[in-house]
Amino acid sequence: MKAKQSIPISIGIVLLNNLIGHYYGPSGITFTPAVIIAVTIITGHFTFGLKPYMKTILIIWLIALNDIGIKLYSDGMHDNVGQSLVLLYLLIGAIPAFGLLVWSIVKDKNEVMLNKMISIVLFPVLLMLHIYLFQELGLGRYY
């Protein structure tokens, strides 16, 4: 599968999860780990021709898109307990996603080791940056 096919599929999965979260209460929050893992598998393993750091940035961007959509539009999210629950489900999905991403980057034989190491380190750094910057997004109903 080329990047032209896998990226729209991944974006569609994220948008579908945000729609489910908006119309069916906290179900979108519950599906977040599965969405993160599915997006990582589709983007990490089934895209050929992308550099490893581009895969990492794309996966983090999709995780952030899902997180922002859930925090803004899902039910039950506008207090501290809801924020903590979304962060918990985000981390539950991000831990296996990191393992899957490392596996897909390491098995790429055409890439230089330095680029692989940068891509592997980039994932937790960008994820922590996203969590730090958007930790209070959606708190209250004033957005």
KOLTI-881187 format. One record per atom (N, C-alpha, C, O): residue number from 1; residue in three letters; x, y, z. Coordinates in Angstrom, 1 decimal, m for minus. Example, Ala and Ser with C-alpha at 12.3 -4.5 7.8 and 13.67 -1.06 7.14 Angstrom:
// residues 2
R    n  res      xx      yy      zz
R    1  ALA    13.2    m5.7     7.8
R    1  ALA    12.3    m4.5     7.8
R    1  ALA    13.2    m3.3     7.8
R    1  ALA    14.2    m3.3     8.5
R    2  SER    12.8    m2.2     7.1
R    2  SER    13.7    m1.1     7.1
R    2  SER    12.9     0.0     7.9
R    2  SER    13.4     1.1     8.0
// end
This chain:
// residues 143
R    n  res      xx      yy      zz
R    1  MET     0.9    m1.2     0.0
R    1  MET     0.0     0.0     0.0
R    1  MET     0.9     1.2     0.0
R    1  MET     1.8     1.3     0.8
R    2  LYS     0.6     2.1    m0.9
R    2  LYS     1.4     3.4    m0.9
R    2  LYS     0.9     4.4     0.0
R    2  LYS    m0.2     4.3     0.6
R    3  ALA     1.7     5.4     0.2
R    3  ALA     1.3     6.5     1.2
R    3  ALA     0.1     7.2     0.7
R    3  ALA    m0.7     7.7     1.5
R    4  LYS    m0.2     7.2    m0.6
R    4  LYS    m1.4     7.9    m1.1
R    4  LYS    m2.6     7.2    m0.7
R    4  LYS    m3.7     7.8    m0.6
R    5  GLN    m2.5     5.9    m0.4
R    5  GLN    m3.7     5.1     0.0
R    5  GLN    m3.8     5.0     1.5
R    5  GLN    m4.9     5.1     2.1
R    6  SER    m2.7     4.9     2.2
R    6  SER    m2.8     4.6     3.6
R    6  SER    m3.1     5.9     4.5
R    6  SER    m3.7     5.8     5.5
R    7  ILE    m2.6     7.0     4.0
R    7  ILE    m2.9     8.3     4.8
R    7  ILE    m4.3     8.6     4.8
R    7  ILE    m4.8     8.9     5.9
R    8  PRO    m5.1     8.6     3.7
R    8  PRO    m6.5     8.9     3.8
R    8  PRO    m7.3     7.9     4.6
R    8  PRO    m8.3     8.2     5.3
R    9  ILE    m6.9     6.6     4.5
R    9  ILE    m7.5     5.6     5.4
R    9  ILE    m7.3     5.9     6.9
R    9  ILE    m8.2     5.8     7.6
R   10  SER    m6.1     6.3     7.2
R   10  SER    m5.8     6.6     8.6
R   10  SER    m6.5     7.8     9.1
R   10  SER    m7.1     7.9    10.2
R   11  ILE    m6.6     8.9     8.2
R   11  ILE    m7.4    10.1     8.6
R   11  ILE    m8.8     9.7     8.7
R   11  ILE    m9.5    10.3     9.6
R   12  GLY    m9.3     8.9     7.8
R   12  GLY   m10.7     8.4     7.9
R   12  GLY   m11.0     7.7     9.2
R   12  GLY   m12.1     7.9     9.8
R   13  ILE   m10.1     6.9     9.7
R   13  ILE   m10.3     6.2    11.0
R   13  ILE   m10.4     7.2    12.1
R   13  ILE   m11.2     7.0    13.0
R   14  VAL    m9.5     8.1    12.1
R   14  VAL    m9.4     9.2    13.2
R   14  VAL   m10.7    10.0    13.2
R   14  VAL   m11.3    10.2    14.2
R   15  LEU   m11.2    10.4    12.0
R   15  LEU   m12.4    11.2    11.9
R   15  LEU   m13.6    10.4    12.3
R   15  LEU   m14.5    10.9    12.9
R   16  LEU   m13.6     9.1    11.9
R   16  LEU   m14.8     8.3    12.3
R   16  LEU   m14.8     8.1    13.8
R   16  LEU   m15.9     8.1    14.4
R   17  ASN   m13.7     8.0    14.5
R   17  ASN   m13.6     7.9    15.9
R   17  ASN   m14.1     9.2    16.6
R   17  ASN   m14.8     9.1    17.6
R   18  ASN   m13.7    10.3    16.0
R   18  ASN   m14.2    11.6    16.5
R   18  ASN   m15.7    11.7    16.4
R   18  ASN   m16.4    12.3    17.2
R   19  LEU   m16.2    11.3    15.2
R   19  LEU   m17.7    11.3    15.0
R   19  LEU   m18.4    10.4    16.0
R   19  LEU   m19.5    10.8    16.6
R   20  ILE   m17.9     9.2    16.2
R   20  ILE   m18.5     8.3    17.2
R   20  ILE   m18.4     8.9    18.6
R   20  ILE   m19.4     8.8    19.3
R   21  GLY   m17.3     9.5    18.9
R   21  GLY   m17.2    10.2    20.2
R   21  GLY   m18.2    11.3    20.4
R   21  GLY   m18.7    11.6    21.5
R   22  HIS   m18.5    12.0    19.3
R   22  HIS   m19.4    13.2    19.4
R   22  HIS   m20.8    12.7    19.5
R   22  HIS   m21.6    13.3    20.3
R   23  TYR   m21.2    11.7    18.8
R   23  TYR   m22.6    11.3    18.7
R   23  TYR   m23.0    10.2    19.7
R   23  TYR   m24.2    10.1    20.1
R   24  TYR   m22.0     9.4    20.1
R   24  TYR   m22.3     8.3    21.0
R   24  TYR   m21.6     8.3    22.3
R   24  TYR   m21.1     7.3    22.8
R   25  GLY   m21.5     9.5    22.9
R   25  GLY   m20.9     9.7    24.2
R   25  GLY   m19.5     9.3    24.3
R   25  GLY   m18.7     9.6    23.4
R   26  PRO   m19.1     8.7    25.4
R   26  PRO   m17.7     8.4    25.6
R   26  PRO   m17.2     7.2    24.8
R   26  PRO   m16.1     6.7    25.1
R   27  SER   m17.9     6.7    23.9
R   27  SER   m17.4     5.6    23.1
R   27  SER   m16.1     5.9    22.3
R   27  SER   m15.3     5.1    22.1
R   28  GLY   m16.0     7.1    21.8
R   28  GLY   m14.8     7.6    21.1
R   28  GLY   m13.6     7.6    22.0
R   28  GLY   m12.5     7.3    21.6
R   29  ILE   m13.8     7.9    23.3
R   29  ILE   m12.7     7.8    24.2
R   29  ILE   m12.3     6.3    24.4
R   29  ILE   m11.1     6.0    24.5
R   30  THR   m13.2     5.4    24.5
R   30  THR   m13.0     4.0    24.7
R   30  THR   m12.2     3.4    23.5
R   30  THR   m11.4     2.5    23.7
R   31  PHE   m12.6     3.9    22.3
R   31  PHE   m12.0     3.3    21.1
R   31  PHE   m10.6     3.9    20.8
R   31  PHE    m9.9     3.5    19.9
R   32  THR   m10.2     4.9    21.6
R   32  THR    m8.9     5.6    21.3
R   32  THR    m7.7     4.7    21.2
R   32  THR    m6.9     4.9    20.3
R   33  PRO    m7.5     3.8    22.2
R   33  PRO    m6.3     2.9    22.0
R   33  PRO    m6.3     2.1    20.7
R   33  PRO    m5.3     1.9    20.1
R   34  ALA    m7.5     1.6    20.4
R   34  ALA    m7.6     0.8    19.1
R   34  ALA    m7.3     1.6    17.9
R   34  ALA    m6.7     1.2    16.9
R   35  VAL    m7.8     2.9    17.9
R   35  VAL    m7.6     3.8    16.8
R   35  VAL    m6.1     4.1    16.7
R   35  VAL    m5.6     4.1    15.6
R   36  ILE    m5.4     4.4    17.8
R   36  ILE    m4.0     4.7    17.8
R   36  ILE    m3.2     3.5    17.2
R   36  ILE    m2.3     3.7    16.4
R   37  ILE    m3.5     2.3    17.7
R   37  ILE    m2.8     1.1    17.2
R   37  ILE    m3.1     0.9    15.7
R   37  ILE    m2.2     0.5    15.0
R   38  ALA    m4.3     1.0    15.3
R   38  ALA    m4.7     0.8    13.9
R   38  ALA    m4.0     1.8    13.0
R   38  ALA    m3.5     1.4    11.9
R   39  VAL    m4.0     3.1    13.4
R   39  VAL    m3.3     4.1    12.6
R   39  VAL    m1.8     3.8    12.5
R   39  VAL    m1.2     4.0    11.5
R   40  THR    m1.2     3.3    13.6
R   40  THR     0.2     3.0    13.6
R   40  THR     0.5     1.9    12.7
R   40  THR     1.5     1.9    12.0
R   41  ILE    m0.3     0.8    12.7
R   41  ILE    m0.1    m0.3    11.9
R   41  ILE    m0.2     0.1    10.4
R   41  ILE     0.6    m0.3     9.6
R   42  ILE    m1.3     0.8    10.1
R   42  ILE    m1.5     1.2     8.7
R   42  ILE    m0.4     2.1     8.2
R   42  ILE     0.1     1.9     7.1
R   43  THR    m0.1     3.1     9.0
R   43  THR     0.9     4.1     8.6
R   43  THR     2.3     3.6     8.7
R   43  THR     3.2     3.8     7.8
R   44  GLY     2.6     2.8     9.7
R   44  GLY     4.0     2.3    10.0
R   44  GLY     4.4     1.2     9.1
R   44  GLY     5.5     1.1     8.6
R   45  HIS     3.5     0.2     8.9
R   45  HIS     3.8    m1.0     8.3
R   45  HIS     3.4    m1.1     6.8
R   45  HIS     4.0    m1.8     6.0
R   46  PHE     2.4    m0.4     6.4
R   46  PHE     1.9    m0.5     5.1
R   46  PHE     2.2     0.7     4.2
R   46  PHE     1.6     0.8     3.1
R   47  THR     3.0     1.6     4.6
R   47  THR     3.4     2.7     3.7
R   47  THR     4.9     2.5     3.3
R   47  THR     5.7     2.3     4.2
R   48  PHE     5.1     2.4     2.1
R   48  PHE     6.4     2.2     1.5
R   48  PHE     6.8     3.5     0.8
R   48  PHE     6.0     4.2     0.2
R   49  GLY     8.1     3.9     0.9
R   49  GLY     8.6     5.0     0.3
R   49  GLY     8.7     6.3     1.2
R   49  GLY     9.1     7.3     0.8
R   50  LEU     8.2     6.1     2.4
R   50  LEU     8.3     7.2     3.4
R   50  LEU     9.5     7.0     4.2
R   50  LEU     9.9     5.9     4.6
R   51  LYS    10.2     8.1     4.5
R   51  LYS    11.4     8.1     5.5
R   51  LYS    10.8     7.7     6.9
R   51  LYS     9.7     8.1     7.2
R   52  PRO    11.7     7.1     7.7
R   52  PRO    11.2     6.8     9.1
R   52  PRO    10.7     8.0     9.9
R   52  PRO     9.8     7.9    10.6
R   53  TYR    11.4     9.1     9.8
R   53  TYR    11.0    10.3    10.5
R   53  TYR     9.7    10.8    10.0
R   53  TYR     8.9    11.4    10.8
R   54  MET     9.4    10.7     8.7
R   54  MET     8.1    11.1     8.2
R   54  MET     7.0    10.2     8.7
R   54  MET     5.9    10.7     9.0
R   55  LYS     7.3     8.9     8.9
R   55  LYS     6.3     8.0     9.5
R   55  LYS     6.0     8.4    10.9
R   55  LYS     4.8     8.4    11.3
R   56  THR     7.0     8.7    11.6
R   56  THR     6.9     9.1    13.0
R   56  THR     6.1    10.4    13.2
R   56  THR     5.2    10.5    14.0
R   57  ILE     6.4    11.4    12.4
R   57  ILE     5.7    12.7    12.4
R   57  ILE     4.2    12.5    12.0
R   57  ILE     3.3    13.1    12.6
R   58  LEU     4.0    11.7    11.0
R   58  LEU     2.6    11.4    10.5
R   58  LEU     1.8    10.7    11.6
R   58  LEU     0.6    11.0    11.8
R   59  ILE     2.4     9.7    12.3
R   59  ILE     1.7     9.0    13.3
R   59  ILE     1.4     9.9    14.5
R   59  ILE     0.3     9.9    15.0
R   60  ILE     2.3    10.7    14.9
R   60  ILE     2.1    11.7    16.0
R   60  ILE     1.0    12.7    15.6
R   60  ILE     0.2    13.0    16.4
R   61  TRP     1.0    13.1    14.3
R   61  TRP     0.0    14.1    13.9
R   61  TRP    m1.4    13.4    13.9
R   61  TRP    m2.3    14.1    14.3
R   62  LEU    m1.5    12.2    13.5
R   62  LEU    m2.8    11.5    13.6
R   62  LEU    m3.2    11.2    15.0
R   62  LEU    m4.4    11.4    15.3
R   63  ILE    m2.3    10.9    15.9
R   63  ILE    m2.6    10.7    17.3
R   63  ILE    m3.1    12.1    17.9
R   63  ILE    m4.1    12.1    18.7
R   64  ALA    m2.4    13.2    17.6
R   64  ALA    m2.8    14.5    18.1
R   64  ALA    m4.1    14.9    17.5
R   64  ALA    m4.9    15.5    18.2
R   65  LEU    m4.4    14.6    16.2
R   65  LEU    m5.7    14.9    15.6
R   65  LEU    m6.8    14.2    16.4
R   65  LEU    m7.9    14.8    16.6
R   66  ASN    m6.6    12.9    16.7
R   66  ASN    m7.6    12.2    17.4
R   66  ASN    m7.8    12.7    18.8
R   66  ASN    m8.9    12.9    19.3
R   67  ASP    m6.7    13.0    19.5
R   67  ASP    m6.8    13.6    20.8
R   67  ASP    m7.5    14.9    20.9
R   67  ASP    m8.3    15.1    21.8
R   68  ILE    m7.1    15.8    20.0
R   68  ILE    m7.8    17.1    19.9
R   68  ILE    m9.3    17.0    19.6
R   68  ILE   m10.1    17.7    20.3
R   69  GLY    m9.6    16.1    18.7
R   69  GLY   m11.0    15.9    18.4
R   69  GLY   m11.8    15.4    19.5
R   69  GLY   m12.9    15.8    19.8
R   70  ILE   m11.2    14.4    20.2
R   70  ILE   m11.9    13.8    21.4
R   70  ILE   m12.1    14.9    22.5
R   70  ILE   m13.1    15.0    23.1
R   71  LYS   m11.0    15.6    22.7
R   71  LYS   m11.1    16.6    23.8
R   71  LYS   m12.1    17.7    23.5
R   71  LYS   m12.7    18.3    24.4
R   72  LEU   m12.3    18.1    22.3
R   72  LEU   m13.2    19.2    22.0
R   72  LEU   m14.6    18.8    21.8
R   72  LEU   m15.5    19.5    22.1
R   73  TYR   m14.8    17.6    21.2
R   73  TYR   m16.2    17.3    20.7
R   73  TYR   m16.8    16.0    21.4
R   73  TYR   m18.0    15.8    21.1
R   74  SER   m16.1    15.3    22.2
R   74  SER   m16.7    14.1    22.8
R   74  SER   m17.4    14.5    24.1
R   74  SER   m17.1    15.5    24.8
R   75  ASP   m18.4    13.7    24.5
R   75  ASP   m19.2    14.0    25.7
R   75  ASP   m18.4    13.5    26.9
R   75  ASP   m17.5    12.6    26.8
R   76  GLY   m18.6    14.2    28.0
R   76  GLY   m18.0    13.8    29.3
R   76  GLY   m16.5    14.3    29.4
R   76  GLY   m15.8    13.7    30.2
R   77  MET   m16.1    15.2    28.6
R   77  MET   m14.7    15.6    28.5
R   77  MET   m14.4    16.9    29.1
R   77  MET   m13.2    17.3    29.1
R   78  HIS   m15.3    17.6    29.6
R   78  HIS   m15.1    19.0    29.9
R   78  HIS   m14.8    19.2    31.4
R   78  HIS   m15.2    20.3    32.0
R   79  ASP   m14.2    18.3    32.1
R   79  ASP   m13.8    18.4    33.5
R   79  ASP   m12.4    17.7    33.6
R   79  ASP   m11.9    17.1    32.7
R   80  ASN   m11.9    17.8    34.8
R   80  ASN   m10.5    17.2    35.0
R   80  ASN   m10.5    15.7    35.0
R   80  ASN    m9.6    15.1    34.6
R   81  VAL   m11.6    15.1    35.4
R   81  VAL   m11.7    13.6    35.4
R   81  VAL   m11.7    13.1    33.9
R   81  VAL   m11.1    12.2    33.6
R   82  GLY   m12.5    13.8    33.1
R   82  GLY   m12.5    13.5    31.7
R   82  GLY   m11.2    13.7    31.0
R   82  GLY   m10.8    12.9    30.2
R   83  GLN   m10.5    14.7    31.3
R   83  GLN    m9.2    15.0    30.8
R   83  GLN    m8.2    13.9    31.2
R   83  GLN    m7.4    13.4    30.4
R   84  SER    m8.3    13.4    32.4
R   84  SER    m7.4    12.4    32.9
R   84  SER    m7.7    11.0    32.2
R   84  SER    m6.8    10.3    31.9
R   85  LEU    m9.0    10.8    32.0
R   85  LEU    m9.4     9.6    31.3
R   85  LEU    m8.9     9.6    29.9
R   85  LEU    m8.5     8.5    29.4
R   86  VAL    m9.0    10.7    29.2
R   86  VAL    m8.5    10.7    27.8
R   86  VAL    m7.0    10.5    27.8
R   86  VAL    m6.5     9.9    26.9
R   87  LEU    m6.3    11.1    28.7
R   87  LEU    m4.8    11.0    28.8
R   87  LEU    m4.5     9.5    29.0
R   87  LEU    m3.6     9.0    28.5
R   88  LEU    m5.2     8.9    29.9
R   88  LEU    m5.0     7.4    30.2
R   88  LEU    m5.2     6.6    29.0
R   88  LEU    m4.3     5.8    28.7
R   89  TYR    m6.3     6.8    28.2
R   89  TYR    m6.5     6.0    27.0
R   89  TYR    m5.5     6.3    25.9
R   89  TYR    m5.1     5.5    25.1
R   90  LEU    m5.1     7.6    25.9
R   90  LEU    m4.0     8.0    24.9
R   90  LEU    m2.7     7.2    25.2
R   90  LEU    m2.1     6.7    24.3
R   91  LEU    m2.4     7.1    26.5
R   91  LEU    m1.1     6.4    26.8
R   91  LEU    m1.3     4.9    26.7
R   91  LEU    m0.3     4.3    26.3
R   92  ILE    m2.4     4.4    26.9
R   92  ILE    m2.7     3.0    26.7
R   92  ILE    m2.5     2.6    25.3
R   92  ILE    m2.0     1.5    25.0
R   93  GLY    m2.9     3.5    24.4
R   93  GLY    m2.7     3.2    23.0
R   93  GLY    m1.3     3.6    22.5
R   93  GLY    m0.8     2.9    21.5
R   94  ALA    m0.7     4.6    23.1
R   94  ALA     0.6     5.0    22.6
R   94  ALA     1.8     4.1    22.9
R   94  ALA     2.7     4.0    22.2
R   95  ILE     1.7     3.3    24.0
R   95  ILE     2.7     2.4    24.4
R   95  ILE     2.9     1.3    23.4
R   95  ILE     4.0     1.1    22.9
R   96  PRO     1.8     0.5    23.0
R   96  PRO     2.0    m0.5    22.0
R   96  PRO     2.3     0.1    20.6
R   96  PRO     2.9    m0.5    19.8
R   97  ALA     1.7     1.3    20.4
R   97  ALA     2.0     2.0    19.1
R   97  ALA     3.5     2.3    19.0
R   97  ALA     4.1     2.2    17.9
R   98  PHE     4.1     2.7    20.0
R   98  PHE     5.6     3.0    20.0
R   98  PHE     6.3     1.7    19.7
R   98  PHE     7.3     1.7    18.9
R   99  GLY     5.9     0.6    20.3
R   99  GLY     6.6    m0.7    20.0
R   99  GLY     6.4    m1.1    18.5
R   99  GLY     7.4    m1.6    17.9
R  100  LEU     5.2    m0.9    18.0
R  100  LEU     5.0    m1.2    16.6
R  100  LEU     5.7    m0.3    15.7
R  100  LEU     6.2    m0.8    14.6
R  101  LEU     5.9     0.9    16.0
R  101  LEU     6.6     1.9    15.2
R  101  LEU     8.1     1.5    15.2
R  101  LEU     8.8     1.6    14.2
R  102  VAL     8.6     1.2    16.4
R  102  VAL    10.1     0.8    16.5
R  102  VAL    10.3    m0.4    15.6
R  102  VAL    11.3    m0.5    14.9
R  103  TRP     9.4    m1.4    15.7
R  103  TRP     9.5    m2.6    14.9
R  103  TRP     9.5    m2.3    13.4
R  103  TRP    10.3    m2.8    12.6
R  104  SER     8.6    m1.4    13.0
R  104  SER     8.6    m1.1    11.5
R  104  SER     9.8    m0.3    11.1
R  104  SER    10.2    m0.4     9.9
R  105  ILE    10.3     0.5    12.0
R  105  ILE    11.5     1.3    11.6
R  105  ILE    12.8     0.4    11.6
R  105  ILE    13.6     0.6    10.7
R  106  VAL    12.9    m0.5    12.5
R  106  VAL    14.1    m1.3    12.6
R  106  VAL    14.1    m2.3    11.4
R  106  VAL    15.2    m2.6    10.9
R  107  LYS    13.0    m2.8    11.0
R  107  LYS    13.0    m3.8     9.9
R  107  LYS    13.3    m3.2     8.5
R  107  LYS    13.4    m3.9     7.6
R  108  ASP    13.3    m1.8     8.4
R  108  ASP    13.6    m1.2     7.2
R  108  ASP    15.1    m1.2     6.9
R  108  ASP    15.8    m0.6     7.6
R  109  LYS    15.5    m2.1     6.0
R  109  LYS    16.9    m2.3     5.7
R  109  LYS    17.5    m1.2     4.8
R  109  LYS    18.7    m1.2     4.7
R  110  ASN    16.7    m0.4     4.2
R  110  ASN    17.2     0.6     3.2
R  110  ASN    17.6     1.9     3.9
R  110  ASN    18.1     2.8     3.2
R  111  GLU    17.4     2.0     5.2
R  111  GLU    17.6     3.3     5.9
R  111  GLU    18.9     3.3     6.8
R  111  GLU    19.3     2.2     7.3
R  112  VAL    19.5     4.4     6.9
R  112  VAL    20.7     4.6     7.7
R  112  VAL    20.3     4.5     9.2
R  112  VAL    19.2     4.9     9.6
R  113  MET    21.2     4.0    10.0
R  113  MET    20.9     3.8    11.4
R  113  MET    20.7     5.1    12.2
R  113  MET    19.9     5.1    13.1
R  114  LEU    21.3     6.2    11.8
R  114  LEU    21.1     7.5    12.4
R  114  LEU    19.7     7.9    12.2
R  114  LEU    19.1     8.4    13.1
R  115  ASN    19.2     7.8    11.0
R  115  ASN    17.8     8.2    10.7
R  115  ASN    16.8     7.3    11.5
R  115  ASN    15.8     7.8    12.0
R  116  LYS    17.1     6.1    11.7
R  116  LYS    16.3     5.2    12.5
R  116  LYS    16.2     5.6    14.0
R  116  LYS    15.2     5.7    14.6
R  117  MET    17.4     5.9    14.5
R  117  MET    17.5     6.4    15.9
R  117  MET    16.8     7.7    16.1
R  117  MET    16.1     7.9    17.1
R  118  ILE    17.0     8.6    15.2
R  118  ILE    16.3     9.9    15.3
R  118  ILE    14.8     9.7    15.3
R  118  ILE    14.0    10.3    16.1
R  119  SER    14.3     8.8    14.4
R  119  SER    12.8     8.6    14.3
R  119  SER    12.3     7.9    15.6
R  119  SER    11.2     8.2    16.1
R  120  ILE    13.1     7.0    16.2
R  120  ILE    12.6     6.4    17.4
R  120  ILE    12.6     7.3    18.6
R  120  ILE    11.7     7.3    19.4
R  121  VAL    13.6     8.2    18.7
R  121  VAL    13.6     9.2    19.8
R  121  VAL    12.6    10.3    19.6
R  121  VAL    12.0    10.8    20.5
R  122  LEU    12.3    10.6    18.3
R  122  LEU    11.3    11.6    18.0
R  122  LEU     9.9    11.3    18.5
R  122  LEU     9.2    12.2    18.9
R  123  PHE     9.5    10.1    18.5
R  123  PHE     8.1     9.7    18.9
R  123  PHE     7.8    10.1    20.3
R  123  PHE     6.8    10.9    20.5
R  124  PRO     8.6     9.7    21.3
R  124  PRO     8.2    10.1    22.7
R  124  PRO     8.3    11.6    22.9
R  124  PRO     7.6    12.2    23.7
R  125  VAL     9.3    12.2    22.2
R  125  VAL     9.5    13.7    22.4
R  125  VAL     8.3    14.4    21.9
R  125  VAL     7.8    15.3    22.6
R  126  LEU     7.9    14.1    20.7
R  126  LEU     6.7    14.8    20.1
R  126  LEU     5.4    14.5    20.9
R  126  LEU     4.6    15.3    21.0
R  127  LEU     5.3    13.2    21.3
R  127  LEU     4.1    12.9    22.1
R  127  LEU     4.1    13.7    23.4
R  127  LEU     3.0    14.2    23.8
R  128  MET     5.2    13.8    24.1
R  128  MET     5.2    14.5    25.4
R  128  MET     5.0    16.0    25.1
R  128  MET     4.3    16.7    25.9
R  129  LEU     5.5    16.5    24.0
R  129  LEU     5.2    17.9    23.6
R  129  LEU     3.8    18.2    23.4
R  129  LEU     3.2    19.2    23.8
R  130  HIS     3.1    17.2    22.7
R  130  HIS     1.7    17.4    22.4
R  130  HIS     0.9    17.3    23.7
R  130  HIS     0.0    18.1    24.0
R  131  ILE     1.2    16.4    24.6
R  131  ILE     0.5    16.3    25.9
R  131  ILE     0.7    17.5    26.7
R  131  ILE    m0.2    18.0    27.4
R  132  TYR     1.9    18.1    26.7
R  132  TYR     2.2    19.3    27.5
R  132  TYR     1.4    20.5    26.9
R  132  TYR     0.9    21.3    27.7
R  133  LEU     1.4    20.6    25.6
R  133  LEU     0.8    21.8    25.0
R  133  LEU    m0.8    21.7    25.0
R  133  LEU    m1.4    22.8    25.1
R  134  PHE    m1.3    20.5    25.0
R  134  PHE    m2.8    20.4    24.8
R  134  PHE    m3.4    19.7    26.0
R  134  PHE    m4.5    19.1    25.9
R  135  GLN    m2.8    19.8    27.2
R  135  GLN    m3.3    19.0    28.4
R  135  GLN    m4.6    19.6    28.9
R  135  GLN    m5.4    18.9    29.5
R  136  GLU    m4.8    20.9    28.7
R  136  GLU    m6.1    21.5    29.2
R  136  GLU    m7.0    21.9    28.1
R  136  GLU    m8.0    22.6    28.4
R  137  LEU    m6.8    21.4    26.9
R  137  LEU    m7.7    21.7    25.8
R  137  LEU    m9.1    21.1    26.1
R  137  LEU    m9.2    19.9    26.4
R  138  GLY   m10.1    21.9    25.9
R  138  GLY   m11.5    21.4    26.1
R  138  GLY   m12.0    21.5    27.6
R  138  GLY   m13.1    21.1    27.8
R  139  LEU   m11.1    21.9    28.5
R  139  LEU   m11.5    22.0    29.9
R  139  LEU   m12.5    23.2    30.0
R  139  LEU   m12.2    24.3    29.7
R  140  GLY   m13.7    22.9    30.5
R  140  GLY   m14.8    23.8    30.4
R  140  GLY   m15.5    23.8    29.1
R  140  GLY   m15.1    22.9    28.2
R  141  ARG   m16.4    24.6    28.8
R  141  ARG   m17.0    24.6    27.5
R  141  ARG   m16.8    25.9    26.8
R  141  ARG   m17.6    26.4    26.0
R  142  TYR   m15.6    26.5    27.0
R  142  TYR   m15.3    27.8    26.4
R  142  TYR   m14.1    27.6    25.5
R  142  TYR   m13.0    27.9    25.7
R  143  TYR   m14.5    27.1    24.3
R  143  TYR   m13.5    26.9    23.3
R  143  TYR   m13.9    27.4    22.0
R  143  TYR   m13.2    27.4    21.0
// end
